[in-house]
């Protein structure tokens, strides 16, 4: 994402901004599910 931020600062346009925001949403979604899966697997191993 740092390259995208640099491109946004260099040449700001609505298209680039929308693409960047969509990428942020996707990364947030993936992190949320990764953390949820890790928490679920940690709880499962603690009960055994």
C-alpha positions, 0 to 999 in steps of 0.5 A: 500500500505505500506505493499506492499512497505515494501515487495518491499524493503525486496525482490525486484523482477520484479513480485512484482514491476509490481504488485505494479505499477499496483496497483498504476495505479488502485488507481490513476484511482479510485481517478481520477473518484471519484474526477471527480464525486465529482466535477460534483455533486458540480457543479450540486448543485451550479446551483440549 
